[in-house]
Every structure is written in structure tokens, then in C-alpha cells.
Amino acid sequence: MNMMMVPLRVYMTAFTLCTVAYVIFSLSLSNPTNLPTSTDPIIDESMYGVQAHCFNQAGNITQTVTIRSWRHHKGKDVAYLESPVLKIHHKDGSSWEISSQKGQGFHKAHRKLDKLLLSDEVTIQRFGPAVDSWELKTDLLWFIPTLSTAFTQALVTVVSPEVKMQALGMRADLKHHSIKFLNHVNTSYAKPTI
């Protein structure tokens, strides 16, 4: 019986040495950028399914923010947002909705967001009684929550059943329901049916 244990011990030792040598050799060939470093940002907040509301002094909702995910790195003044949707509510029952695939929220010392940079399929819509159906689309949009203003220098496209408009740049005062197109405005109208 002792004769069988000696070869097994030798085999196990050889196998262990080969495994250790393989791991060391593999690590020496791997790309060092895949290894974590002390300079990698540390996530100090990560949330999923976030919904937040802002209220006026009378207790009425003025803004709603819904975000699929929120990630903040320690010591940074920016949070990374996935699928943010912002709604600005008005007394007359109408609302504005701004959505995108990605966003960055800028703040100071974990306070309210000062500004948002939305990107990737940004869409602005207005809803409510006696509101015509239309969409404004762009690739990049800044939004200032305290002022309910939005602006971009990127190409914007407005589409409704009757009109298609394109412009380079836009400023919107969503509190007062006004949008100003900045440059190279081009409009086409649907042909009337006779």
C-alpha cells in the first residue's frame, strides 16, 4: 500500500508546482492596465431605481427625476446617471419631460444637483391639456434644475405631425414655455390635404 501513496504524492506535488508556475506565467503576460490601482475612483454611492421630487413652498411637486441607476465616485463633484427622466410640472396641469440614455449630474458637497448634462438620444416633450403633440431631439443638452432652463449648441430636430424643424443650438425656458432656436433654422411643413 505504501508504494501507491508515493507516486500519488509525487504527482500531487508536481501538479501543484505546475499550476503555480502557470498562474505566475499568466499574470506576467497579462496587461497591467487590467489590474486595479490605487488611483482608480472609489464608488461611494450607487443606487438603482431612483426617484426624487422637488416641491414649492405650497407643497406642490415642481420637478420629478427618475433614474435607472446613479453612481458617484468618492471626492468627485459629478454623478453618472443611466436613463434619467426629468419632469417639470406646471400649475396649469401641463408638464415638460426630458429624457436621455446617459447623464452626468454636477453638484457641490452632496447637495442638490446644480446642473445636468444629458447625452445619447435626448428627447424633450410637452404634455397637458390643449398641448400640441411634438418632440425635440438632440444628442447633448444642459439642464439647470433651479431655473428650469435647458440649452445646447448641438443640432436639434423638432418633429410634429405638421412641422419638421432643424436648428443648430437651442435655449429653452421651460418655466415660461418658451424655446429659442439659435442658428441655421430650417423648417418644412406637411402638405395640406385638399
N, C-alpha and C positions, 0 to 999 in steps of 0.2 A: 503494500500500500504506500509506503514512503516513496517508492520510485515514481508513482504517478503525481505526487504533490510537487516534487522538484521541478519537472518540466512545466507544470502549471504556474508555479511561482515565477519561473524564468519568463514564461510567456507573458504573464501579467505585468511584470516589471518592464519588459521590452515594449509592450503595448502602451503603458503609461508614459515611458520616455518618448516614444514616437508621437503620441498625442500632444505632449507638452512642446516638443520640437515643432510640430505642425502649427500649433497655436502661436508660438513665438514668431515663426517664419511668416505666418499670415498677417500678424499685426505689423511686422516690419514692412510688409509690402502695401499695407492699406494706406489710403490717403489721410494724412494727418488732419485735414480740414473736417473730417467726419467726427473727430474726437472733440468732446466738449472742452471749452477753455474757460478760464476764469473771467474772460471778457464777454461771454455770452449773456444776453439780457435774462434777468430772473423775472419770471411771471409772478406778480404779487396779487393779481386779481384775474379771475377767469369766470365768466358767467354765461349761462345758456338760457334762452327763452326770457330775455329781459323785457320788461315793460315799465315805463316811468311816465308820470303825469306831472304837468305844471298847472298850478291854479292861480287865478287872480285873487285880489283882496276880498271879493264877494264869495269866493269858494267855488267858482265855476272853472271847469277844465279849459285851459287855453291851448295847451300842446300835449300831445301824446307821442312817445317814442317807443317803438317796438324793435328789438334787435335779436336776431337769431343767436349770435354769440358776441361776447365782449371780452377782450384780452388786454391787460395793461401790464407793462414791464416796470419793475421797481426803479424809482428815480427818474422816470420819463414823464413828460407832460402831454403824452399822446396815448390814446387807447385805440385799438384796432377793432373795427366793427364788421360783422358779417350780416348782410341783408338787413340794413337799417330801413325803417319806415317811419317817417315823421308826419304827424297830422297837426295842422294849425286850425283850431276851432274858432268860429265867429259867433257873435250874438244872434245874427240873422239865420242861424242854422246851417250856413254853408261851411265848407272846410276845404283846406288845401292838403294834398297828400304828396309827399316827396319820398321816392323810394330808390334804392340802388342795390347793387350786388355787394359793394365794399364801401367802407368809410373809415375815416380817422376822426376821432373826437379830441380836440385840444382843450386843455383845462390847466388851472393853476392849483397845485396842492390839494388834489382830490375834491375840488369844488365843482360846481355846475360846469357843464361844457360851455366854453366861450364861443367856439366855432366848430363847425363840422366840414370836412372835405369829403364829398361823396364822389364815387367813381364807379365806372362799369355799369352801363345801362341805367343811367339816372333818368327818372321819369317824374314829371310834375303834373298833377291833375287837380281840377277843382270840382267839388261835388256840392250839391244842395238844391233847394227849390229854385226854379227858374234859372238854372245854370246850364249853358250850352255844353255839350259833350266835346272835349278836346284833350289832347295830350301834348306836353312839351317834353322832348327827349334831348339829351346831351351826354357827353362822356365824362364831364367833370363839372362839379358845382360846389361852391362855397355857400354855407348857410350859417347865419348869425342868429341863434335862438332868441336872444334878448330883444332883438329888433324885428324879428320875423322877416328878415331880408335874405335874398339869395342872389348870387351873381356868378357869372362865368365869362371867360374870354373865348371859350371853345365854340364850335359850331352847335347851334340849336335848331331843332326842327319841331314845328308845331303842326299837328295833324288834327283836322276835324272833318266831318262829313262834307263841308262846303269849301274848306280852305286848306292849302298846304303852304307853310311859310318856312323859310330858312333864313338864318342870320348868323353873323359872327359876333358872339357876345350878347349878354343879356343881364339886366338888373331887374329884380322883382321886389316890390314892397308887398308882401303877402298880407300884411295887416290892413292895408288900404286897397287891396285887389288891383294893383297896377303892375304892369310889366313893360319895360322899355327895351327894345331891341337896339343894339349898338351900331353895328356896321354891316354893310353888304346885305341888306334885307331884300329878299326875293320872295314874291307871293304868287301863287297860282290858285285860281278859283275853279270850282266844279262848274261844268256847263249846265245851264238851267234846262230842265225838261219842259218841252212845249207841248 
